[in-house]
Amino acid sequence: MRRVSAKFVPRVLTVEQKQQHLSISLGLRDCAASDSSFLGNVIMGDKTWVYGYDPETRVQSSQWKSPSSPRAKKARQSRSNIKVVMIVFFDLDGIVRAEFVPRNTTVNSEYYKSLLEHLRNDVYRKRPEEWANIFILHHDNAPCHTSLLVWQFL
């Protein structure tokens, strides 16, 4: 016998959740296959941490040198402690809206609803062809995205 570690997964889904994911995925695949403009109507939303600076990796800071030249020296740098959250909405044509969340601001349902209102105005102004059709918003299921206030707005 030998000792092994378990593989970590984001979460363990129930059989019903797996079946629901499968049926939704198959439905989206069928829509994309039957309508060539389907993916053009999808707007994705995502958020990420943006640091003030990222230090170079060893590969990025490598240099060509001759055998007689001295070895380059570089001080070790740490990642910046200045960081903010950026929320981006994009489609096949590029970024529709990008917004930095102010420091010490929590992304709650009220903040996210106001962000969706700005997104709606940006889609109306920047993507009138998607506004004429009904666009599909795809974002993760964070609690502020699935709150009653956001659902009523959508």
PABA-801853 format. One record per residue: residue in three letters; x, y, z of N, C-alpha, C in turn. Coordinates in pm, whole numbers, plus 32768, in hexadecimal, padded with zeros to 4 digits. Atoms other than C-alpha are relative to their C-alpha. Layout:
<pt r="ALA" n_u="X" n_v="Y" n_w="Z" ca_u="X" ca_v="Y" ca_w="Z" c_u="X" c_v="Y" c_w="Z"/>
...
END
This chain:
<pt r="MET" n_u="8055" n_v="7F8A" n_w="8000" ca_u="8000" ca_v="8000" ca_w="8000" c_u="8059" c_v="807B" c_w="8000"/>
<pt r="ARG" n_u="7FB8" n_v="7F81" n_w="7FFD" ca_u="806C" ca_v="8167" ca_w="7FCB" c_u="7F9D" c_v="806F" c_w="801F"/>
<pt r="ARG" n_u="8054" n_v="7F91" n_w="7FD8" ca_u="7FE8" ca_v="82B1" ca_w="8046" c_u="7FF6" c_v="8063" c_w="7F8C"/>
<pt r="VAL" n_u="8015" n_v="7FA0" n_w="806C" ca_u="7F4F" ca_v="839B" ca_w="7F41" c_u="7FA6" c_v="8070" c_w="8033"/>
<pt r="SER" n_u="8053" n_v="7F8D" n_w="7FDC" ca_u="7EAE" ca_v="84F0" ca_w="7F5A" c_u="7F89" c_v="8007" c_w="7FA2"/>
<pt r="ALA" n_u="8078" n_v="7FEE" n_w="8052" ca_u="7D53" ca_v="8540" ca_w="7EDC" c_u="8015" c_v="8075" c_w="7FA1"/>
<pt r="LYS" n_u="7FFA" n_v="7F93" n_w="8060" ca_u="7D2F" ca_v="861D" ca_w="7DAA" c_u="7F9A" c_v="806A" c_w="8028"/>
<pt r="PHE" n_u="805A" n_v="7F94" n_w="7FDB" ca_u="7C9B" ca_v="876E" ca_w="7DFF" c_u="7FB4" c_v="8030" c_w="7F85"/>
<pt r="VAL" n_u="8056" n_v="7FCB" n_w="806A" ca_u="7B77" ca_v="87E0" ca_w="7D27" c_u="7FB4" c_v="8076" c_w="803A"/>
<pt r="PRO" n_u="8045" n_v="7F8A" n_w="7FC9" ca_u="7AB7" ca_v="892A" ca_w="7D43" c_u="7F88" c_v="7FDA" c_w="8057"/>
<pt r="ARG" n_u="806F" n_v="8030" n_w="7FB0" ca_u="7981" ca_v="8875" ca_w="7DBD" c_u="7FCF" c_v="7F7D" c_w="7FC7"/>
<pt r="VAL" n_u="8036" n_v="8080" n_w="802C" ca_u="78D9" ca_v="8724" ca_w="7DA9" c_u="7F6E" c_v="8017" c_w="7FDE"/>
<pt r="LEU" n_u="8089" n_v="7FE9" n_w="802D" ca_u="7798" ca_v="8734" ca_w="7CDF" c_u="7FAB" c_v="7F85" c_w="8018"/>
<pt r="THR" n_u="805D" n_v="806F" n_w="7FF4" ca_u="7665" ca_v="8660" ca_w="7D19" c_u="7FDD" c_v="7FCE" c_w="7F75"/>
<pt r="VAL" n_u="8028" n_v="8039" n_w="8081" ca_u="75D7" ca_v="8584" ca_w="7C06" c_u="7FA1" c_v="805F" c_w="7FB8"/>
<pt r="GLU" n_u="805F" n_v="7FA2" n_w="803E" ca_u="74BC" ca_v="8680" ca_w="7BCA" c_u="8049" c_v="8079" c_w="7FC6"/>
<pt r="GLN" n_u="7FB5" n_v="7F8D" n_w="8031" ca_u="75B4" ca_v="87A0" ca_w="7BA8" c_u="8050" c_v="7FDB" c_w="7F83"/>
<pt r="LYS" n_u="7FB7" n_v="802C" n_w="8077" ca_u="7687" ca_v="86D8" ca_w="7AB3" c_u="7FA3" c_v="7FF3" c_w="7F89"/>
<pt r="GLN" n_u="8062" n_v="8010" n_w="806D" ca_u="7551" ca_v="8685" ca_w="79E5" c_u="7FD1" c_v="8088" c_w="7FCC"/>
<pt r="GLN" n_u="8029" n_v="7F79" n_w="8029" ca_u="74E5" ca_v="87F3" ca_w="79E4" c_u="806E" c_v="8043" c_w="7FAF"/>
<pt r="HIS" n_u="7F8F" n_v="7FC6" n_w="804C" ca_u="7641" ca_v="8863" ca_w="7971" c_u="8008" c_v="7FC1" c_w="7F75"/>
<pt r="LEU" n_u="7FFA" n_v="8044" n_w="8081" ca_u="763A" ca_v="875E" ca_w="785D" c_u="7F91" c_v="802F" c_w="7FA4"/>
<pt r="SER" n_u="8070" n_v="7FD6" n_w="8056" ca_u="74E1" ca_v="87C3" ca_w="77DF" c_u="8012" c_v="8091" c_w="7FD1"/>
<pt r="ILE" n_u="7FE8" n_v="7F74" n_w="8027" ca_u="753C" ca_v="8937" ca_w="77E0" c_u="806E" c_v="8006" c_w="7F97"/>
<pt r="SER" n_u="7F91" n_v="8000" n_w="8061" ca_u="7684" ca_v="88F2" ca_w="772B" c_u="7FD3" c_v="7FCB" c_w="7F79"/>
<pt r="LEU" n_u="8032" n_v="8036" n_w="8080" ca_u="75D6" ca_v="881E" ca_w="7623" c_u="7FA4" c_v="8063" c_w="7FBC"/>
<pt r="GLY" n_u="8058" n_v="7F9A" n_w="803A" ca_u="74CE" ca_v="892B" ca_w="75F3" c_u="804E" c_v="8073" c_w="7FC3"/>
<pt r="LEU" n_u="7FAD" n_v="7F94" n_w="8037" ca_u="75D8" ca_v="8A38" ca_w="75C4" c_u="804B" c_v="7FD2" c_w="7F83"/>
<pt r="ARG" n_u="7FBD" n_v="8036" n_w="8077" ca_u="7695" ca_v="8958" ca_w="74D0" c_u="7FA1" c_v="7FFB" c_w="7F89"/>
<pt r="ASP" n_u="8062" n_v="8005" n_w="806C" ca_u="7558" ca_v="8925" ca_w="7405" c_u="7FDE" c_v="808C" c_w="7FCC"/>
<pt r="CYS" n_u="801C" n_v="7F75" n_w="802B" ca_u="7510" ca_v="8A9C" ca_w="7401" c_u="8073" c_v="8036" c_w="7FAC"/>
<pt r="ALA" n_u="7F8C" n_v="7FD1" n_w="804B" ca_u="7673" ca_v="8AE6" ca_w="738C" c_u="8009" c_v="7FBC" c_w="7F78"/>
<pt r="ALA" n_u="7FFA" n_v="8048" n_w="8080" ca_u="765B" ca_v="89DB" ca_w="727C" c_u="7F92" c_v="802E" c_w="7FA1"/>
<pt r="SER" n_u="8070" n_v="7FDA" n_w="8058" ca_u="7508" ca_v="8A50" ca_w="71F9" c_u="8001" c_v="8094" c_w="7FDA"/>
<pt r="ASP" n_u="7FFF" n_v="7F70" n_w="801A" ca_u="7547" ca_v="8BCA" ca_w="720B" c_u="8091" c_v="8030" c_w="8001"/>
<pt r="SER" n_u="7F73" n_v="7FD7" n_w="800A" ca_u="7694" ca_v="8C4E" ca_w="718D" c_u="801D" c_v="8081" c_w="804D"/>
<pt r="SER" n_u="7FEB" n_v="7F82" n_w="7FB8" ca_u="7662" ca_v="8D9E" ca_w="723F" c_u="7FE9" c_v="7FF1" c_w="8096"/>
<pt r="PHE" n_u="8020" n_v="8016" n_w="7F73" ca_u="7616" ca_v="8D00" ca_w="7392" c_u="806F" c_v="8032" c_w="805C"/>
<pt r="LEU" n_u="7F91" n_v="7FD8" n_w="7FA9" ca_u="7770" ca_v="8D34" ca_w="7429" c_u="801A" c_v="8096" c_w="7FFA"/>
<pt r="GLY" n_u="7FF1" n_v="7F6F" n_w="8009" ca_u="776F" ca_v="8E9D" ca_w="73AF" c_u="7FA3" c_v="804A" c_w="805E"/>
<pt r="ASN" n_u="805F" n_v="7FC1" n_w="7FA4" ca_u="764C" ca_v="8EE3" ca_w="749E" c_u="8024" c_v="7FE8" c_w="8093"/>
<pt r="VAL" n_u="7FDA" n_v="8021" n_w="7F77" ca_u="7704" ca_v="8E65" ca_w="75D4" c_u="8064" c_v="8068" c_w="8033"/>
<pt r="ILE" n_u="7FA4" n_v="7FA5" n_w="7FBD" ca_u="77A8" ca_v="8F5F" ca_w="76C0" c_u="802C" c_v="7FBB" c_w="8080"/>
<pt r="MET" n_u="7FC6" n_v="8044" n_w="7F8C" ca_u="7892" ca_v="8EC7" ca_w="77C3" c_u="8029" c_v="8067" c_w="8068"/>
<pt r="GLY" n_u="7FD4" n_v="7FAA" n_w="7F93" ca_u="78D9" ca_v="8F62" ca_w="7915" c_u="8060" c_v="7FB5" c_w="805A"/>
<pt r="ASP" n_u="7F9F" n_v="803F" n_w="7FA9" ca_u="7A07" ca_v="8F18" ca_w="79ED" c_u="8046" c_v="806B" c_w="8052"/>
<pt r="LYS" n_u="7FB5" n_v="7FA1" n_w="7FAD" ca_u="7ACF" ca_v="8FB7" ca_w="7B04" c_u="8087" c_v="7FC3" c_w="8020"/>
<pt r="THR" n_u="7F79" n_v="802D" n_w="7FE3" ca_u="7C40" ca_v="8FA4" ca_w="7B54" c_u="8047" c_v="8067" c_w="8057"/>
<pt r="TRP" n_u="7FAC" n_v="7FA6" n_w="7FB3" ca_u="7D42" ca_v="9039" ca_w="7C3D" c_u="8069" c_v="803B" c_w="7FA3"/>
<pt r="VAL" n_u="7F99" n_v="7FBC" n_w="804E" ca_u="7E27" ca_v="913A" ca_w="7B9C" c_u="8064" c_v="803B" c_w="8063"/>
<pt r="TYR" n_u="7F97" n_v="7FD1" n_w="7FA6" ca_u="7F73" ca_v="9180" ca_w="7C48" c_u="8041" c_v="807E" c_w="7FC8"/>
<pt r="GLY" n_u="7FBA" n_v="7F87" n_w="8029" ca_u="8034" ca_v="92C8" ca_w="7C41" c_u="8072" c_v="7FE1" c_w="7FA1"/>
<pt r="TYR" n_u="7F98" n_v="802F" n_w="805C" ca_u="8154" ca_v="920E" ca_w="7B9E" c_u="8017" c_v="7F6D" c_w="801C"/>
<pt r="ASP" n_u="7FD7" n_v="808B" n_w="7FF2" ca_u="81C2" ca_v="90A7" ca_w="7B67" c_u="8094" c_v="7FF8" c_w="7FE0"/>
<pt r="PRO" n_u="7F71" n_v="800B" n_w="801F" ca_u="8336" ca_v="9057" ca_w="7B7E" c_u="8017" c_v="7FA2" c_w="7F8A"/>
<pt r="GLU" n_u="7FDD" n_v="8056" n_w="8071" ca_u="83DE" ca_v="8FB8" ca_w="7A53" c_u="801F" c_v="7F73" c_w="8031"/>
<pt r="THR" n_u="7FD7" n_v="8088" n_w="7FE2" ca_u="8407" ca_v="8E41" ca_w="7A50" c_u="8092" c_v="7FEE" c_w="7FD5"/>
<pt r="ARG" n_u="7F75" n_v="801A" n_w="8027" ca_u="855F" ca_v="8DA5" ca_w="7A20" c_u="800E" c_v="7FFD" c_w="7F69"/>
<pt r="VAL" n_u="7FFA" n_v="8009" n_w="8093" ca_u="8511" ca_v="8D60" ca_w="78B2" c_u="7FF4" c_v="808B" c_w="7FC3"/>
<pt r="GLN" n_u="8012" n_v="7F7A" n_w="8036" ca_u="849B" ca_v="8EC5" ca_w="7874" c_u="807C" c_v="8057" c_w="8014"/>
<pt r="SER" n_u="7F8C" n_v="7FAC" n_w="7FE6" ca_u="85D4" ca_v="8F5A" ca_w="790F" c_u="8082" c_v="7FC4" c_w="7FCA"/>
<pt r="SER" n_u="7F86" n_v="803D" n_w="8035" ca_u="86C9" ca_v="8E71" ca_w="785C" c_u="803C" c_v="8057" c_w="7F92"/>
<pt r="GLN" n_u="7FB8" n_v="7FAF" n_w="8062" ca_u="87D1" ca_v="8F11" ca_w="777D" c_u="8067" c_v="7FA9" c_w="7FB9"/>
<pt r="TRP" n_u="7F94" n_v="8043" n_w="8048" ca_u="88C5" ca_v="8EA0" ca_w="7674" c_u="8084" c_v="8035" c_w="8034"/>
<pt r="LYS" n_u="7F7D" n_v="7FD3" n_w="7FD1" ca_u="8A2D" ca_v="8EA9" ca_w="76E9" c_u="806B" c_v="7FA4" c_w="7FC5"/>
<pt r="SER" n_u="7F8E" n_v="804F" n_w="8030" ca_u="8B81" ca_v="8E36" ca_w="7675" c_u="803D" c_v="7FB5" c_w="8075"/>
<pt r="PRO" n_u="7FC3" n_v="804A" n_w="7F91" ca_u="8C4A" ca_v="8D39" ca_w="773E" c_u="805B" c_v="8055" c_w="8058"/>
<pt r="SER" n_u="7FA4" n_v="7FAF" n_w="7FB1" ca_u="8D3C" ca_v="8E49" ca_w="77AF" c_u="7FBA" c_v="806E" c_w="8052"/>
<pt r="SER" n_u="8044" n_v="7F94" n_w="7FB7" ca_u="8C35" ca_v="8F42" ca_w="782B" c_u="7FD1" c_v="7FCC" c_w="8088"/>
<pt r="PRO" n_u="8028" n_v="802C" n_w="7F7A" ca_u="8BD6" ca_v="8F3D" ca_w="799C" c_u="7F6A" c_v="7FDC" c_w="8005"/>
<pt r="ARG" n_u="808A" n_v="802D" n_w="7FF0" ca_u="8A95" ca_v="8E99" ca_w="7A0E" c_u="7FAB" c_v="8073" c_w="8034"/>
<pt r="ALA" n_u="8059" n_v="7F93" n_w="7FD7" ca_u="896F" ca_v="8F89" ca_w="7A32" c_u="7FC8" c_v="7FE2" c_w="808C"/>
<pt r="LYS" n_u="8038" n_v="800D" n_w="7F7B" ca_u="88EC" ca_v="8FC9" ca_w="7B90" c_u="7F7F" c_v="8050" c_w="8006"/>
<pt r="LYS" n_u="8080" n_v="7FBC" n_w="7FF4" ca_u="878F" ca_v="9029" ca_w="7BEE" c_u="7FCB" c_v="7FEB" c_w="808D"/>
<pt r="ALA" n_u="8038" n_v="800B" n_w="7F7A" ca_u="86F0" ca_v="9073" ca_w="7D3D" c_u="7F79" c_v="7FBB" c_w="7FF9"/>
<pt r="ARG" n_u="8081" n_v="8045" n_w="7FFC" ca_u="85CA" ca_v="8F9B" ca_w="7DA0" c_u="7F92" c_v="8066" c_w="801E"/>
<pt r="GLN" n_u="8070" n_v="7FA5" n_w="7FED" ca_u="8481" ca_v="9054" ca_w="7D83" c_u="7F85" c_v="7FAF" c_w="8029"/>
<pt r="SER" n_u="807F" n_v="8040" n_w="7FDB" ca_u="8333" ca_v="9003" ca_w="7E1E" c_u="7F8F" c_v="8045" c_w="7FB5"/>
<pt r="ARG" n_u="8073" n_v="7FC9" n_w="8045" ca_u="81DF" ca_v="903C" ca_w="7D88" c_u="7FCD" c_v="807A" c_w="804B"/>
<pt r="SER" n_u="8031" n_v="7F84" n_w="7FC5" ca_u="8143" ca_v="9190" ca_w="7DC6" c_u="7F8F" c_v="7FE4" c_w="8062"/>
<pt r="ASN" n_u="806F" n_v="800E" n_w="7FA4" ca_u="8060" ca_v="91B1" ca_w="7EF2" c_u="7F8F" c_v="8060" c_w="7FDC"/>
<pt r="ILE" n_u="806A" n_v="7FA9" n_w="8032" ca_u="7F96" ca_v="92B5" ca_w="7E32" c_u="7FB1" c_v="7FB0" c_w="7F9B"/>
<pt r="LYS" n_u="8051" n_v="804E" n_w="805C" ca_u="7E79" ca_v="91FA" ca_w="7D90" c_u="7F70" c_v="802E" c_w="8008"/>
<pt r="VAL" n_u="808C" n_v="7FDC" n_w="8008" ca_u="7D18" ca_v="9243" ca_w="7D1F" c_u="7FB8" c_v="7F96" c_w="7FAD"/>
<pt r="VAL" n_u="8052" n_v="805C" n_w="804E" ca_u="7BFC" ca_v="9179" ca_w="7C8C" c_u="7FD2" c_v="8047" c_w="7F82"/>
<pt r="MET" n_u="8032" n_v="7FCB" n_w="807D" ca_u="7BA7" ca_v="91B0" ca_w="7B1F" c_u="7F93" c_v="7FA2" c_w="7FCC"/>
<pt r="ILE" n_u="806E" n_v="804D" n_w="8039" ca_u="7A5B" ca_v="913C" ca_w="7A8E" c_u="7FF7" c_v="8024" c_w="7F6D"/>
<pt r="VAL" n_u="7FFD" n_v="7FEC" n_w="8090" ca_u="7A54" ca_v="910D" ca_w="7915" c_u="7F8B" c_v="7FB4" c_w="7FC1"/>
<pt r="PHE" n_u="8066" n_v="8040" n_w="8052" ca_u="7935" ca_v="90C1" ca_w="7827" c_u="8030" c_v="8008" c_w="7F70"/>
<pt r="PHE" n_u="7FCC" n_v="8004" n_w="8089" ca_u="7996" ca_v="9055" ca_w="76C8" c_u="7FAE" c_v="7FA0" c_w="7FAB"/>
<pt r="ASP" n_u="8041" n_v="805A" n_w="805F" ca_u="790E" ca_v="8FAB" ca_w="7591" c_u="8064" c_v="7FDE" c_w="7F93"/>
<pt r="LEU" n_u="7FA5" n_v="8027" n_w="806C" ca_u="799C" ca_v="8F2C" ca_w="7447" c_u="804B" c_v="8076" c_w="7FC4"/>
<pt r="ASP" n_u="7FC2" n_v="7F8A" n_w="803C" ca_u="79EC" ca_v="908F" ca_w="73D7" c_u="8060" c_v="8048" c_w="805E"/>
<pt r="GLY" n_u="7FA4" n_v="7FC0" n_w="7FA2" ca_u="7AAD" ca_v="90F1" ca_w="7510" c_u="7FBD" c_v="8027" c_w="8081"/>
<pt r="ILE" n_u="8030" n_v="7FD5" n_w="7F7D" ca_u="7A77" ca_v="91A0" ca_w="765A" c_u="7F8A" c_v="805F" c_w="7FEF"/>
<pt r="VAL" n_u="8076" n_v="7FA9" n_w="8000" ca_u="791F" ca_v="9238" ca_w="7690" c_u="8009" c_v="8062" c_w="8074"/>
<pt r="ARG" n_u="7FF0" n_v="7FA9" n_w="7F8C" ca_u="795F" ca_v="92C0" ca_w="77ED" c_u="8069" c_v="7FC6" c_w="805D"/>
<pt r="ALA" n_u="7F9D" n_v="8027" n_w="7F9C" ca_u="7A84" ca_v="92B4" ca_w="78DF" c_u="7FFC" c_v="8069" c_w="806E"/>
<pt r="GLU" n_u="800B" n_v="7FA3" n_w="7F90" ca_u="7A74" ca_v="934B" ca_w="7A37" c_u="8055" c_v="7FD0" c_w="8075"/>
<pt r="PHE" n_u="7FB5" n_v="801E" n_w="7F87" ca_u="7B61" ca_v="9358" ca_w="7B5E" c_u="7FA8" c_v="801D" c_w="8079"/>
<pt r="VAL" n_u="804E" n_v="7FED" n_w="7F86" ca_u="7AB4" ca_v="9329" ca_w="7CAB" c_u="8052" c_v="8056" c_w="805F"/>
<pt r="PRO" n_u="7FB3" n_v="7FAB" n_w="7FA3" ca_u="7B1B" ca_v="9441" ca_w="7D9A" c_u="802E" c_v="7FB2" c_w="807A"/>
<pt r="ARG" n_u="7FCA" n_v="8044" n_w="7F89" ca_u="7BF2" ca_v="93D7" ca_w="7EC1" c_u="7F9D" c_v="800B" c_w="8072"/>
<pt r="ASN" n_u="8058" n_v="800A" n_w="7F8B" ca_u="7B36" ca_v="9372" ca_w="7FFB" c_u="7F6C" c_v="8003" c_w="7FDA"/>
<pt r="THR" n_u="808A" n_v="800C" n_w="802C" ca_u="79F8" ca_v="933B" ca_w="7F30" c_u="7FDF" c_v="7F6C" c_w="7FEF"/>
<pt r="THR" n_u="802C" n_v="808A" n_w="800B" ca_u="793C" ca_v="91F5" ca_w="7F4B" c_u="7FA4" c_v="7FF2" c_w="7F88"/>
<pt r="VAL" n_u="8058" n_v="801A" n_w="8072" ca_u="78A0" ca_v="9166" ca_w="7E11" c_u="7F88" c_v="7FB3" c_w="8035"/>
<pt r="ASN" n_u="807B" n_v="803E" n_w="7FCF" ca_u="7744" ca_v="9124" ca_w="7E97" c_u="7F95" c_v="800D" c_w="7F95"/>
<pt r="SER" n_u="8069" n_v="8001" n_w="8066" ca_u="75F6" ca_v="9109" ca_w="7DE6" c_u="7FDF" c_v="808D" c_w="7FCE"/>
<pt r="GLU" n_u="801D" n_v="7F77" n_w="802D" ca_u="75BB" ca_v="9284" ca_w="7DDF" c_u="806C" c_v="8032" c_w="7FA0"/>
<pt r="TYR" n_u="7F92" n_v="7FD5" n_w="8057" ca_u="7713" ca_v="92C8" ca_w="7D4A" c_u="7FF8" c_v="7FB8" c_w="7F79"/>
<pt r="TYR" n_u="8004" n_v="804D" n_w="807C" ca_u="76EC" ca_v="91B0" ca_w="7C4B" c_u="7F89" c_v="802A" c_w="7FA9"/>
<pt r="LYS" n_u="8074" n_v="7FD0" n_w="804D" ca_u="7590" ca_v="922B" ca_w="7BE5" c_u="8021" c_v="8083" c_w="7FBA"/>
<pt r="SER" n_u="7FDB" n_v="7F81" n_w="8040" ca_u="761A" ca_v="9389" ca_w="7BA5" c_u="8064" c_v="7FE7" c_w="7F8F"/>
<pt r="LEU" n_u="7FA2" n_v="8024" n_w="806A" ca_u="7735" ca_v="92EA" ca_w="7ADC" c_u="7FB7" c_v="7FCA" c_w="7F86"/>
<pt r="LEU" n_u="8050" n_v="8035" n_w="806F" ca_u="7635" ca_v="922D" ca_w="7A09" c_u="7FB2" c_v="806E" c_w="7FB8"/>
<pt r="GLU" n_u="8044" n_v="7F8E" n_w="8040" ca_u="7579" ca_v="9372" ca_w="79CB" c_u="8060" c_v="8048" c_w="7FA2"/>
<pt r="HIS" n_u="7F9A" n_v="7FC1" n_w="8055" ca_u="76BC" ca_v="940E" ca_w="7945" c_u="801E" c_v="7FA6" c_w="7F87"/>
<pt r="LEU" n_u="7FE9" n_v="805E" n_w="806E" ca_u="76F7" ca_v="92D3" ca_w="7875" c_u="7F90" c_v="800A" c_w="7F98"/>
<pt r="ARG" n_u="8071" n_v="7FF4" n_w="805C" ca_u="759A" ca_v="92EF" ca_w="77E0" c_u="800D" c_v="807D" c_w="7FA9"/>
<pt r="ASN" n_u="7FEE" n_v="7F85" n_w="804C" ca_u="75E0" ca_v="9457" ca_w="777A" c_u="8074" c_v="7FF5" c_w="7F9D"/>
<pt r="ASP" n_u="7F8E" n_v="8013" n_w="805A" ca_u="7732" ca_v="93F5" ca_w="76E6" c_u="7FDD" c_v="7FA5" c_w="7F8A"/>
<pt r="VAL" n_u="8029" n_v="8058" n_w="806E" ca_u="7698" ca_v="92DA" ca_w="761B" c_u="7FA7" c_v="804D" c_w="7F9F"/>
<pt r="TYR" n_u="8058" n_v="7FAF" n_w="8055" ca_u="758E" ca_v="93CA" ca_w="7599" c_u="8051" c_v="8060" c_w="7FA9"/>
<pt r="ARG" n_u="7FB0" n_v="7F9E" n_w="8049" ca_u="769A" ca_v="94C5" ca_w="7534" c_u="8068" c_v="7FBF" c_w="7FA6"/>
<pt r="LYS" n_u="7F90" n_v="803A" n_w="804A" ca_u="77BA" ca_v="93E2" ca_w="74C1" c_u="7FD8" c_v="7F8C" c_w="7FA5"/>
<pt r="ARG" n_u="8029" n_v="8076" n_w="804C" ca_u="7703" ca_v="92AE" ca_w="743D" c_u="7F6C" c_v="8007" c_w="7FDF"/>
<pt r="PRO" n_u="808F" n_v="7FF3" n_w="801E" ca_u="75B6" ca_v="931E" ca_w="73A8" c_u="7FC5" c_v="7F83" c_w="7FBE"/>
<pt r="GLU" n_u="8033" n_v="807A" n_w="803F" ca_u="759B" ca_v="91DA" ca_w="72DE" c_u="7FDD" c_v="7F97" c_w="8069"/>
<pt r="GLU" n_u="8021" n_v="805C" n_w="7F94" ca_u="75A3" ca_v="9110" ca_w="7422" c_u="7F8A" c_v="8033" c_w="8050"/>
<pt r="TRP" n_u="8072" n_v="7FC7" n_w="7FB9" ca_u="74AC" ca_v="9201" ca_w="74BE" c_u="7F80" c_v="7FE2" c_w="7FB5"/>
<pt r="ALA" n_u="8076" n_v="801F" n_w="8050" ca_u="73BB" ca_v="91C5" ca_w="739C" c_u="7FD7" c_v="7F6E" c_w="8017"/>
<pt r="ASN" n_u="801B" n_v="808A" n_w="7FDB" ca_u="73DA" ca_v="904F" ca_w="73DA" c_u="8003" c_v="7FF9" c_w="8099"/>
<pt r="ILE" n_u="7FF6" n_v="8010" n_w="7F6F" ca_u="73C4" ca_v="8FCB" ca_w="7539" c_u="8088" c_v="7FC3" c_w="801E"/>
<pt r="PHE" n_u="7F7D" n_v="8037" n_w="7FE0" ca_u="7521" ca_v="8F9D" ca_w="75C7" c_u="7FF6" c_v="7FA9" c_w="807D"/>
<pt r="ILE" n_u="7FFD" n_v="805F" n_w="7F92" ca_u="7577" ca_v="8E8A" ca_w="76BD" c_u="8075" c_v="8026" c_w="805A"/>
<pt r="LEU" n_u="7F98" n_v="7FDF" n_w="7FA0" ca_u="7639" ca_v="8EE5" ca_w="77F8" c_u="802D" c_v="7F81" c_w="8045"/>
<pt r="HIS" n_u="7FC8" n_v="8076" n_w="7FBE" ca_u="7721" ca_v="8DD5" ca_w="787A" c_u="8065" c_v="802F" c_w="8068"/>
<pt r="HIS" n_u="7FA4" n_v="7FDF" n_w="7F92" ca_u="77C5" ca_v="8E0A" ca_w="79CE" c_u="7FF8" c_v="7F90" c_w="8066"/>
<pt r="ASP" n_u="7FFF" n_v="806D" n_w="7F9F" ca_u="781B" ca_v="8D2D" ca_w="7AF4" c_u="7F8C" c_v="800E" c_w="8063"/>
<pt r="ASN" n_u="8071" n_v="8000" n_w="7FA3" ca_u="772A" ca_v="8CDB" ca_w="7C0A" c_u="8028" c_v="802E" c_w="808D"/>
<pt r="ALA" n_u="7FDF" n_v="7FC5" n_w="7F7E" ca_u="77BB" ca_v="8DB2" ca_w="7D1D" c_u="7F7F" c_v="802D" c_w="8044"/>
<pt r="PRO" n_u="807C" n_v="7FDB" n_w="7FBC" ca_u="76BB" ca_v="8E09" ca_w="7E29" c_u="7FC6" c_v="8087" c_w="7FD5"/>
<pt r="CYS" n_u="8035" n_v="7F7E" n_w="802C" ca_u="76A2" ca_v="8F74" ca_w="7DB5" c_u="7FC4" c_v="7FF8" c_w="7F74"/>
<pt r="HIS" n_u="8036" n_v="8010" n_w="8087" ca_u="765A" ca_v="8EFA" ca_w="7C50" c_u="7F79" c_v="7FBA" c_w="8001"/>
<pt r="THR" n_u="807B" n_v="804E" n_w="7FFB" ca_u="753E" ca_v="8E18" ca_w="7CBC" c_u="7F9E" c_v="8035" c_w="8066"/>
<pt r="SER" n_u="8059" n_v="7FC8" n_w="7F9C" ca_u="7498" ca_v="8EFE" ca_w="7DB8" c_u="7F7B" c_v="8027" c_w="7FC0"/>
<pt r="LEU" n_u="8087" n_v="7FDF" n_w="8030" ca_u="7327" ca_v="8F55" ca_w="7D9B" c_u="8000" c_v="8088" c_w="7FBA"/>
<pt r="LEU" n_u="7FF9" n_v="7F7B" n_w="803C" ca_u="7379" ca_v="90C2" ca_w="7D4C" c_u="8034" c_v="7FF9" c_w="7F70"/>
<pt r="VAL" n_u="7FC6" n_v="800F" n_w="8087" ca_u="7451" ca_v="905E" ca_w="7C1F" c_u="7FA2" c_v="7FB3" c_w="7FA7"/>
<pt r="TRP" n_u="8060" n_v="804F" n_w="8050" ca_u="7356" ca_v="8F58" ca_w="7BA9" c_u="7F8C" c_v="8057" c_w="7FD2"/>
<pt r="GLN" n_u="8070" n_v="7FA9" n_w="8027" ca_u="723F" ca_v="905B" ca_w="7BAC" c_u="802C" c_v="8064" c_w="7F95"/>
<pt r="PHE" n_u="7FCF" n_v="7FA4" n_w="8066" ca_u="7317" ca_v="914B" ca_w="7AE4" c_u="8010" c_v="7FB9" c_w="7F7A"/>
<pt r="LEU" n_u="7FEB" n_v="804A" n_w="807E" ca_u="7374" ca_v="9042" ca_w="79E3" c_u="7F7B" c_v="7FD8" c_w="7FC3"/>
END
